[in-house]
Amino acid sequence: MNDQTFDQTVDYVIVGAGSAGSVLADRLSEDGSNRVLVLEFGGRDNSVYIQMPTAFSIPLNKPRFDWGLYTEPEPGLQGRRIHQARGKVIGGSSSINGMAYVRGCAGDYDEWVELGAEGWSYADVLPYFKRAEDCLYGDDEYRATGGPLGVCNGNDMKNPLYRAFIEAGRQAGYGESRDYNGYRQEGFCRMDMTVRDGVRCSTANAYLKPAMKRDNLRVEMHALTTRILMDGKRAVGVEYRQGERTYRVQARREVVIAASAFNSPKLLMLSGIGPAEHLREHGIDVVRDLPGVGRNLQDHLEVWVQQSCTQKITLNGWLNPFGQAFIGARWLLFKSGLGASNHFESNGYIRSRAGLRYPDLQYHFLAGAIAYDGSSAARGHGFQVHLGANKPESRGWVKLKSADPEAAPELVFNYLQEEADKQAYRDGLRLTREIFAQPAFDPYRGEELSPGKDVRSDDEIDEWIARTAETAYHPCGTCRMGTGPTAVVDPQCRVYGVEGLRVVDSSIMPTVTNGNINAPTIMIAEKAADHILGREPLAPSDAPVFTLADWQERQREGRPERPVADPTA
């Protein structure tokens, strides 16, 4: 191809202005020497529903901001098709998510290295978490101030239920962590969120919009990238549609795909990079046979364990029109109050059984009883914990339904297909009930609302999980980083067998981290930017990490203050 076939030429093309793409846009353009073009199918984020933290459930369900993707019927979830909200807006899913800031545990990244992602150990990635962060609590070996991404606790756990949850975890024999994003993830702790001065701190707010003031960065919105343009085995640009027109742009240096765990493999396959047989089924010429593209799909499921509350102190008391108007008005005027929080202000990480080196269960505690997407709420007052088994063994895939770039991909997660995943939820529910039965909740605890006292046996728990579990919105793994026949990118995020092409987003995670994945996705983009620019990686950290002594034999640290075999009995 010669230059005459292109409408414009830049140094880097970034596909996607989401959690990773916004970071890349900032870092690749910051010294002014590179011309960078970002292509984003969504539009601007100038909606109060995006910027007000408490309103996050609203953009999750708005076609203006969400791609509107659904899985195929999932056998492990009674054939339900699960909504997979993904941000279709600058900032991507960081503009519509729950703003939870969770780095994961050290063992997650050491596992990546074992799977061939050399240079991505916890010691390697911790400096990039720190580079991104502006932590309200100050800095130490693990946390930092002065970075683009604001991190705080919302309303500082003013509601006593948040501290009751932490104390109940301690009473049940688990430790209290000073900082679950620091030395010790395991235990119970206040929870962090990506909020600054009462406003959502998406990657659009933190990285992209400040960078858009530069002359060398251009962001095209409502631009659908349809394929990567190839010259032999080298990516030389992309083709995209905007309105009724189709454009071709040349990338002198590299094309970087940051389009999500769904759309990154989709775009690779549309461009002839993927499983050869699958591409031929759709009449796509094979450029590079990469069997791993679209495979290894992982996600977190979560269920809500709800209790009624005997005191009228929960968020349910604010769910009337007057209460919501008051919250909104205070936020609009002062950026404070309940509107300035996602309301997940305490959390916990425990192991479902002895013999696990690191936690595999995650808790988000909410001082209310309401669905994550706001679709339903308990009558009266209640509180709940979101329980997730965070190291699933089940794997799914992303495939093309057609060669039409506007067609949604086929999504199959195979949730709960592995027996170990089901057992983790059985154990998790029983451990959760034990935590709620501790003395710290005595002043507040009413009857169990969900799943209810009749759900006790393994079969009953399995049925409840299959009927009620929802995605935690953490899809990843479909362009796996590492080595072996199903790896898609190398440890510098370069697509195997293709020059000038990288993938940088949650799709490159070899395994899902133990927690929400937005913080790790931002870290991935921070680190990848150094690889793309040819910089030396930041020096590894030597900060120590916590491991429970005798973890081979113990599920928790101490003896529960109130042992409870079955609180629902």
C-alpha positions as CSV (number, residue, x, y, z in Angstrom):
1,M,0.0,0.0,0.0
2,N,1.2,3.5,-0.7
3,D,0.4,6.7,1.1
4,Q,-2.1,7.7,-1.6
5,T,-4.6,5.1,-0.2
6,F,-4.9,6.8,3.2
7,D,-6.9,9.8,4.3
8,Q,-4.4,10.7,7.0
9,T,-1.2,9.6,8.6
10,V,-0.2,9.5,12.3
11,D,2.4,7.8,14.4
12,Y,0.0,5.8,16.5
13,V,-3.6,4.7,16.1
14,I,-5.4,3.7,19.3
15,V,-8.7,1.8,18.8
16,G,-10.9,2.5,21.8
17,A,-10.9,5.4,24.3
18,G,-11.9,3.2,27.3
19,S,-10.1,2.3,30.5
20,A,-6.9,1.4,28.7
21,G,-7.2,3.5,25.6
22,S,-7.5,6.8,27.5
23,V,-4.4,6.0,29.5
24,L,-2.5,5.2,26.3
25,A,-3.7,8.4,24.6
26,D,-2.2,10.4,27.4
27,R,1.1,8.6,27.8
28,L,1.8,8.2,24.0
29,S,1.2,11.9,23.4
30,E,2.6,13.5,26.5
31,D,6.0,14.5,25.2
32,G,4.6,16.1,22.1
33,S,6.7,14.1,19.7
34,N,4.1,11.6,18.4
35,R,0.9,12.3,16.5
36,V,-1.8,10.1,18.0
37,L,-5.3,9.3,16.8
38,V,-7.9,7.7,19.0
39,L,-11.0,6.1,17.5
40,E,-14.0,5.8,19.9
41,F,-17.4,4.4,18.8
42,G,-19.1,6.2,21.7
43,G,-19.5,9.8,22.4
44,R,-19.0,12.3,25.2
45,D,-19.5,11.6,28.9
46,N,-21.2,14.9,29.8
47,S,-24.1,13.3,31.7
48,V,-24.8,13.8,35.4
49,Y,-25.6,10.0,35.5
50,I,-22.0,9.3,34.6
51,Q,-20.3,11.9,36.8
52,M,-22.4,11.4,40.0
53,P,-21.0,8.3,41.7
54,T,-24.2,7.2,43.2
55,A,-26.0,7.1,39.9
56,F,-23.8,4.5,38.3
57,S,-26.6,2.0,37.8
58,I,-28.3,4.3,35.3
59,P,-25.7,4.5,32.5
60,L,-25.2,0.7,32.9
61,N,-28.7,0.4,31.2
62,K,-28.7,3.3,28.7
63,P,-28.1,2.4,25.1
64,R,-26.3,5.8,24.7
65,F,-23.5,4.6,27.0
66,D,-23.7,0.8,26.8
67,W,-22.9,-1.6,23.9
68,G,-26.0,-3.6,24.9
69,L,-24.3,-7.0,24.6
70,Y,-25.7,-10.3,25.9
71,T,-24.3,-13.7,26.3
72,E,-25.8,-16.8,24.5
73,P,-28.0,-18.8,26.9
74,E,-25.7,-20.0,29.7
75,P,-26.4,-23.6,30.7
76,G,-24.9,-23.1,34.2
77,L,-27.3,-20.2,34.8
78,Q,-30.5,-22.0,33.8
79,G,-30.2,-20.9,30.2
80,R,-30.3,-17.2,31.0
81,R,-28.8,-14.6,28.7
82,I,-26.6,-12.3,30.8
83,H,-26.4,-8.6,30.1
84,Q,-22.7,-7.7,29.6
85,A,-22.6,-3.9,30.1
86,R,-19.6,-2.3,28.4
87,G,-19.0,1.4,28.1
88,K,-19.7,3.0,24.8
89,V,-18.4,6.4,25.7
90,I,-15.1,8.1,26.3
91,G,-13.6,6.5,29.4
92,G,-15.3,3.2,28.3
93,S,-16.4,1.0,31.2
94,S,-14.6,3.3,33.7
95,S,-17.4,5.8,32.9
96,I,-20.2,3.4,33.7
97,N,-18.8,0.9,36.2
98,G,-19.2,0.8,40.0
99,M,-15.8,2.6,40.5
100,A,-14.4,-0.1,42.8
101,Y,-10.6,0.2,43.0
102,V,-9.2,-3.2,43.6
103,R,-5.7,-4.1,42.4
104,G,-6.0,-7.9,43.2
105,C,-3.5,-9.9,45.2
106,A,0.2,-10.4,44.6
107,G,-0.4,-14.0,43.7
108,D,-2.5,-13.0,40.7
109,Y,0.5,-11.5,39.0
110,D,3.0,-14.2,39.9
111,E,0.5,-16.6,38.3
112,W,0.7,-14.5,35.1
113,V,4.5,-15.0,35.1
114,E,4.0,-18.8,35.5
115,L,1.9,-18.6,32.4
116,G,4.6,-16.9,30.3
117,A,4.0,-13.2,31.0
118,E,7.6,-12.5,32.0
119,G,8.0,-9.1,33.6
120,W,4.5,-8.9,35.0
121,S,5.1,-10.2,38.5
122,Y,3.6,-8.2,41.5
123,A,7.0,-6.6,42.0
124,D,7.0,-5.5,38.4
125,V,3.5,-4.1,38.3
126,L,3.3,-2.4,41.7
127,P,5.3,0.7,40.4
128,Y,2.7,1.1,37.6
129,F,-0.2,1.0,40.0
130,K,1.5,3.7,42.0
131,R,2.3,5.8,38.9
132,A,-1.4,5.9,38.0
133,E,-2.7,6.8,41.5
134,D,-3.5,9.9,43.5
135,C,-4.5,8.3,46.8
136,L,-6.3,10.4,49.3
137,Y,-4.7,8.5,52.2
138,G,-1.2,9.5,51.2
139,D,1.8,7.5,50.0
140,D,3.9,4.6,51.2
141,E,5.6,1.6,49.7
142,Y,2.3,0.6,48.1
143,R,0.3,3.8,47.5
144,A,1.1,7.1,45.8
145,T,-0.1,10.6,45.4
146,G,0.1,12.9,42.4
147,G,-1.0,10.5,39.7
148,P,-4.0,11.0,37.4
149,L,-6.4,8.6,39.0
150,G,-8.1,9.8,42.2
151,V,-8.8,7.2,44.8
152,C,-10.7,7.6,48.1
153,N,-13.3,5.9,50.3
154,G,-16.4,8.0,49.4
155,N,-18.1,9.0,52.6
156,D,-15.5,7.5,55.0
157,M,-17.9,4.8,56.3
158,K,-20.1,7.2,58.1
159,N,-22.9,4.6,58.2
160,P,-22.1,2.3,61.2
161,L,-23.0,-0.8,59.1
162,Y,-19.8,-0.6,57.2
163,R,-17.6,-0.8,60.3
164,A,-19.9,-3.5,61.7
165,F,-19.1,-5.6,58.6
166,I,-15.3,-5.2,59.2
167,E,-15.7,-6.0,62.9
168,A,-17.9,-9.1,62.1
169,G,-15.1,-10.4,59.8
170,R,-12.6,-10.0,62.7
171,Q,-15.0,-11.7,65.1
172,A,-15.4,-14.6,62.6
173,G,-11.6,-15.2,62.8
174,Y,-10.4,-13.2,59.8
175,G,-7.9,-10.4,60.1
176,E,-8.5,-6.7,59.6
177,S,-6.4,-5.2,56.8
178,R,-5.1,-1.7,57.0
179,D,-5.1,-1.5,53.2
180,Y,-6.3,-4.3,51.0
181,N,-4.5,-2.6,48.0
182,G,-1.3,-2.5,50.0
183,Y,0.7,-5.1,52.0
184,R,-2.3,-7.3,52.7
185,Q,-5.4,-8.0,50.7
186,E,-6.6,-10.8,52.9
187,G,-9.1,-9.8,55.6
188,F,-11.7,-7.0,56.0
189,C,-11.0,-3.3,55.3
190,R,-12.5,0.0,54.1
191,M,-13.0,0.0,50.4
192,D,-11.5,2.3,47.8
193,M,-13.3,3.9,44.8
194,T,-12.1,6.0,41.8
195,V,-13.7,9.2,42.9
196,R,-12.1,12.6,43.3
197,D,-13.8,15.6,44.9
198,G,-17.1,13.8,44.8
199,V,-17.0,13.1,41.1
200,R,-16.3,9.9,39.2
201,C,-12.7,9.7,38.3
202,S,-13.0,7.7,35.0
203,T,-10.0,7.4,32.7
204,A,-11.7,10.0,30.5
205,N,-11.6,12.5,33.4
206,A,-8.2,11.4,34.7
207,Y,-6.2,11.0,31.5
208,L,-8.0,11.6,28.2
209,K,-9.7,15.0,28.6
210,P,-6.5,16.7,29.9
211,A,-4.5,15.2,27.1
212,M,-7.1,16.3,24.5
213,K,-5.8,19.9,25.0
214,R,-2.6,18.8,23.1
215,D,-2.2,19.6,19.4
216,N,-0.7,16.2,18.7
217,L,-3.6,14.2,20.0
218,R,-6.9,13.8,18.1
219,V,-9.9,11.9,19.3
220,E,-12.6,10.9,16.8
221,M,-15.9,9.9,18.4
222,H,-18.7,7.9,16.9
223,A,-16.1,6.2,14.8
224,L,-16.5,2.4,14.3
225,T,-13.2,0.7,13.5
226,T,-14.0,-2.0,10.9
227,R,-10.7,-3.6,10.3
228,I,-6.9,-3.4,10.6
229,L,-5.2,-2.6,7.4
230,M,-2.3,-5.0,6.6
231,D,0.7,-5.0,4.3
232,G,1.7,-8.6,4.4
233,K,2.2,-9.5,8.0
234,R,2.5,-5.8,9.1
235,A,-0.3,-3.7,10.4
236,V,-0.1,-0.3,8.7
237,G,-3.3,1.4,9.7
238,V,-7.0,1.0,10.2
239,E,-10.3,1.5,8.4
240,Y,-13.2,3.1,10.2
241,R,-16.7,4.4,9.6
242,Q,-18.0,7.7,10.9
243,G,-21.5,8.6,9.8
244,E,-21.9,7.6,6.2
245,R,-18.2,7.8,5.3
246,T,-15.4,5.3,5.5
247,Y,-11.9,6.5,6.3
248,R,-8.4,4.9,6.1
249,V,-5.7,6.1,8.4
250,Q,-2.0,5.1,8.3
251,A,0.0,4.4,11.5
252,R,3.6,5.1,10.8
253,R,4.7,3.3,14.0
254,E,1.9,1.1,15.5
255,V,-1.7,0.2,15.7
256,V,-2.8,-0.4,19.3
257,I,-6.1,-2.2,20.0
258,A,-7.7,-1.3,23.3
259,A,-11.3,-2.1,22.5
260,S,-12.3,-4.5,25.4
261,A,-12.3,-8.3,26.0
262,F,-15.1,-8.5,23.5
263,N,-14.3,-6.1,20.7
264,S,-10.5,-6.5,20.6
265,P,-10.7,-10.2,19.6
266,K,-13.6,-9.4,17.3
267,L,-11.6,-6.7,15.5
268,L,-8.6,-9.1,15.2
269,M,-10.8,-11.8,13.7
270,L,-12.5,-9.3,11.3
271,S,-9.0,-8.4,10.1
272,G,-7.9,-12.0,9.5
273,I,-6.1,-12.6,12.7
274,G,-7.5,-15.5,14.7
275,P,-8.5,-19.2,14.4
276,A,-8.1,-20.0,10.7
277,E,-11.1,-22.4,10.5
278,H,-13.4,-19.9,12.2
279,L,-12.3,-17.1,9.9
280,R,-12.9,-19.1,6.8
281,E,-16.4,-20.0,8.0
282,H,-17.2,-16.3,7.7
283,G,-15.3,-15.8,4.4
284,I,-12.4,-13.9,5.9
285,D,-9.0,-14.3,4.4
286,V,-6.5,-15.6,7.0
287,V,-3.6,-13.2,7.7
288,R,-2.3,-15.0,10.8
289,D,-3.7,-18.2,12.3
290,L,-3.8,-17.5,16.0
291,P,-6.1,-20.2,17.7
292,G,-6.1,-18.3,21.0
293,V,-7.9,-15.2,19.7
294,G,-11.3,-15.1,21.5
295,R,-10.6,-18.1,23.7
296,N,-9.9,-18.1,27.5
297,L,-12.8,-15.8,28.3
298,Q,-13.3,-15.4,32.0
299,D,-15.5,-13.3,34.3
300,H,-16.6,-13.0,37.9
301,L,-20.1,-13.9,39.0
302,E,-21.6,-12.5,42.1
303,V,-24.7,-13.0,44.3
304,W,-26.3,-10.8,46.9
305,V,-26.8,-12.1,50.5
306,Q,-29.3,-9.8,52.0
307,Q,-30.5,-9.2,55.6
308,S,-33.3,-7.1,56.8
309,C,-32.2,-4.3,59.2
310,T,-33.9,-3.6,62.5
311,Q,-32.7,0.0,62.5
312,K,-33.8,2.6,60.0
313,I,-30.3,3.6,58.9
314,T,-29.9,2.0,55.5
315,L,-29.9,3.4,52.0
316,N,-33.3,1.9,51.4
317,G,-34.7,4.9,53.3
318,W,-33.5,7.2,50.6
319,L,-35.0,5.4,47.6
320,N,-38.2,7.5,47.6
321,P,-38.5,10.5,45.2
322,F,-37.9,13.1,47.9
323,G,-34.8,11.3,49.2
324,Q,-33.4,10.9,45.7
325,A,-34.1,14.6,44.9
326,F,-32.3,15.7,48.1
327,I,-29.2,13.5,47.3
328,G,-29.1,14.8,43.8
329,A,-29.5,18.5,44.8
330,R,-26.7,18.3,47.4
331,W,-24.4,16.6,44.9
332,L,-25.1,19.2,42.2
333,L,-24.5,22.1,44.6
334,F,-21.6,20.7,46.7
335,K,-20.4,17.4,45.2
336,S,-20.9,15.8,48.6
337,G,-23.2,13.6,50.6
338,L,-24.6,10.2,49.5
339,G,-24.3,11.3,45.9
340,A,-20.5,11.3,46.1
341,S,-20.2,7.6,46.9
342,N,-20.8,4.3,45.1
343,H,-21.8,3.1,48.6
344,F,-19.4,0.1,48.6
345,E,-17.3,1.5,51.5
346,S,-16.1,-1.7,53.2
347,N,-15.1,-5.1,51.8
348,G,-13.4,-8.3,52.5
349,Y,-11.2,-11.1,51.0
350,I,-11.1,-14.6,52.4
351,R,-10.3,-18.1,51.3
352,S,-13.1,-20.5,50.7
353,R,-11.1,-23.4,52.2
354,A,-7.7,-24.3,53.6
355,G,-5.0,-25.1,51.1
356,L,-5.3,-21.9,49.1
357,R,-2.3,-19.6,49.3
358,Y,-4.4,-16.5,48.6
359,P,-8.0,-15.4,49.0
360,D,-10.5,-16.5,46.4
361,L,-13.7,-15.0,47.8
362,Q,-14.5,-11.3,47.6
363,Y,-17.1,-9.3,49.5
364,H,-18.4,-5.8,48.7
365,F,-20.6,-4.6,51.6
366,L,-23.6,-2.3,50.9
367,A,-25.6,-0.5,53.6
368,G,-28.8,-1.2,51.6
369,A,-30.6,-4.1,50.0
370,I,-30.9,-3.3,46.3
371,A,-29.9,-4.9,43.0
372,Y,-26.5,-3.8,41.6
373,D,-28.1,-2.3,38.5
374,G,-30.8,-0.6,40.6
375,S,-33.6,-2.7,39.1
376,S,-35.1,-3.9,42.4
377,A,-34.9,-3.1,46.1
378,A,-36.0,-4.9,49.3
379,R,-39.0,-3.6,51.1
380,G,-38.2,-1.8,54.4
381,H,-34.6,-1.5,55.5
382,G,-31.8,-4.0,54.7
383,F,-28.2,-4.5,54.0
384,Q,-26.3,-6.9,51.8
385,V,-22.9,-8.2,50.8
386,H,-22.0,-9.0,47.2
387,L,-20.3,-12.4,47.3
388,G,-18.0,-13.4,44.4
389,A,-15.9,-16.5,43.8
390,N,-13.0,-14.8,42.1
391,K,-10.7,-17.5,40.7
392,P,-13.1,-19.4,38.4
393,E,-11.8,-22.4,36.4
394,S,-14.6,-22.2,33.8
395,R,-13.6,-20.7,30.5
396,G,-15.6,-19.4,27.5
397,W,-15.1,-17.7,24.2
398,V,-15.8,-14.8,21.9
399,K,-16.6,-15.7,18.3
400,L,-17.9,-13.8,15.2
401,K,-21.5,-14.2,14.3
402,S,-20.8,-12.7,10.9
403,A,-18.2,-10.7,9.0
404,D,-20.3,-7.6,9.4
405,P,-18.4,-5.2,11.7
406,E,-21.7,-3.9,13.1
407,A,-22.8,-7.4,14.2
408,A,-22.5,-8.2,17.9
409,P,-20.1,-11.0,18.7
410,E,-21.1,-14.4,20.1
411,L,-20.4,-14.5,23.8
412,V,-20.3,-17.7,25.8
413,F,-18.7,-17.8,29.3
414,N,-19.7,-21.3,30.3
415,Y,-20.3,-20.0,33.8
416,L,-20.2,-22.6,36.6
417,Q,-19.3,-25.5,34.2
418,E,-16.5,-26.6,36.6
419,E,-17.4,-28.3,39.8
420,A,-14.8,-26.3,41.7
421,D,-16.6,-23.1,40.8
422,K,-19.9,-24.4,42.3
423,Q,-18.2,-25.6,45.4
424,A,-16.6,-22.1,46.0
425,Y,-20.1,-20.6,46.1
426,R,-21.4,-23.3,48.4
427,D,-18.6,-22.6,50.8
428,G,-18.9,-18.9,50.3
429,L,-22.5,-18.7,51.2
430,R,-22.0,-20.7,54.4
431,L,-19.1,-18.6,55.4
432,T,-21.0,-15.4,54.7
433,R,-23.9,-16.5,56.9
434,E,-21.4,-17.1,59.7
435,I,-20.0,-13.6,59.3
436,F,-23.4,-12.0,59.4
437,A,-24.1,-14.1,62.6
438,Q,-21.3,-12.4,64.6
439,P,-22.0,-10.1,67.5
440,A,-21.1,-7.0,65.5
441,F,-24.4,-7.3,63.7
442,D,-26.6,-8.1,66.7
443,P,-27.9,-4.5,66.9
444,Y,-28.9,-4.5,63.2
445,R,-29.6,-8.0,62.1
446,G,-33.2,-9.1,61.1
447,E,-34.2,-12.1,59.0
448,E,-32.2,-13.2,56.0
449,L,-34.0,-11.9,52.9
450,S,-31.9,-13.6,50.3
451,P,-31.4,-16.5,49.7
452,G,-33.5,-17.2,52.8
453,K,-33.4,-19.8,55.5
454,D,-34.9,-22.5,53.2
455,V,-31.7,-22.5,51.0
456,R,-29.3,-24.8,52.9
457,S,-28.3,-28.0,51.1
458,D,-25.8,-28.1,48.3
459,D,-28.6,-28.6,45.7
460,E,-30.6,-25.7,47.1
461,I,-27.6,-23.4,47.0
462,D,-26.7,-24.6,43.5
463,E,-30.2,-23.8,42.3
464,W,-30.2,-20.4,43.9
465,I,-26.8,-19.5,42.4
466,A,-27.9,-20.6,39.0
467,R,-31.1,-18.6,39.2
468,T,-29.8,-15.4,40.7
469,A,-26.1,-14.9,40.0
470,E,-25.2,-12.0,37.8
471,T,-22.0,-10.9,36.1
472,A,-19.7,-8.6,38.1
473,Y,-18.7,-7.1,34.8
474,H,-15.2,-8.3,34.7
475,P,-14.7,-10.0,31.3
476,C,-11.1,-10.7,30.3
477,G,-8.5,-13.1,28.9
478,T,-9.5,-13.3,25.2
479,C,-6.2,-12.2,23.8
480,R,-4.0,-13.9,26.4
481,M,-0.6,-12.7,27.1
482,G,2.1,-15.3,27.6
483,T,3.5,-18.3,25.8
484,G,2.2,-21.5,24.4
485,P,-0.1,-22.3,21.5
486,T,-3.1,-20.3,22.7
487,A,-1.2,-17.1,23.6
488,V,-2.0,-14.1,21.5
489,V,0.4,-11.4,22.6
490,D,3.9,-11.5,24.1
491,P,4.9,-9.8,27.4
492,Q,5.3,-6.5,25.5
493,C,1.7,-6.8,24.2
494,R,2.8,-7.4,20.6
495,V,0.5,-9.7,18.6
496,Y,2.4,-12.9,17.7
497,G,3.4,-13.1,14.1
498,V,2.2,-9.6,13.2
499,E,4.4,-6.5,13.1
500,G,3.2,-3.1,14.2
501,L,0.2,-4.4,16.2
502,R,-0.4,-4.6,19.9
503,V,-3.4,-5.3,22.2
504,V,-3.6,-3.4,25.4
505,D,-6.7,-4.0,27.6
506,S,-8.2,-6.6,29.9
507,S,-8.3,-9.1,27.1
508,I,-4.5,-9.8,27.6
509,M,-4.9,-11.0,31.2
510,P,-3.8,-14.6,31.4
511,T,-6.1,-15.1,34.4
512,V,-8.6,-12.9,36.0
513,T,-7.4,-11.1,39.1
514,N,-8.8,-11.5,42.6
515,G,-11.1,-8.5,42.5
516,N,-12.5,-5.9,40.2
517,I,-10.4,-5.5,37.0
518,N,-10.5,-1.7,36.3
519,A,-7.5,-0.9,38.3
520,P,-5.4,-3.8,36.7
521,T,-6.6,-2.7,33.3
522,I,-5.3,0.9,33.9
523,M,-2.0,-0.6,35.2
524,I,-1.7,-2.7,32.1
525,A,-2.0,0.4,29.9
526,E,0.5,2.3,32.0
527,K,3.1,-0.4,31.7
528,A,2.3,-1.1,28.0
529,A,2.9,2.6,27.2
530,D,6.5,2.2,28.3
531,H,6.9,-0.9,26.1
532,I,5.4,0.9,23.1
533,L,7.7,3.9,23.5
534,G,10.8,1.8,24.1
535,R,11.4,3.0,27.6
536,E,13.0,1.0,30.3
537,P,10.3,-0.4,32.7
538,L,10.0,1.1,36.1
539,A,12.3,-0.5,38.7
540,P,10.6,-3.5,40.4
541,S,9.4,-3.0,43.9
542,D,10.8,-4.9,46.9
543,A,7.7,-4.2,49.1
544,P,6.8,-7.3,51.1
545,V,3.3,-8.9,50.9
546,F,1.2,-10.9,53.4
547,T,0.8,-14.6,53.3
548,L,-1.1,-16.4,56.0
549,A,1.1,-18.7,58.0
550,D,0.0,-22.4,57.8
551,W,-2.4,-21.6,54.9
552,Q,-2.1,-25.2,53.8
553,E,-4.0,-26.2,57.0
554,R,-6.0,-23.1,57.9
555,Q,-8.9,-21.4,56.1
556,R,-8.7,-18.3,58.5
557,E,-6.4,-16.8,61.0
558,G,-8.1,-17.3,64.3
559,R,-11.0,-19.0,66.1
560,P,-14.4,-17.3,65.6
561,E,-15.7,-15.5,68.6
562,R,-19.1,-17.0,67.9
563,P,-18.8,-20.3,66.1
564,V,-22.0,-20.9,64.0
565,A,-22.4,-24.1,62.1
566,D,-25.5,-23.0,60.2
567,P,-27.0,-19.6,61.1
568,T,-30.2,-20.4,59.1
569,A,-30.9,-23.6,61.0
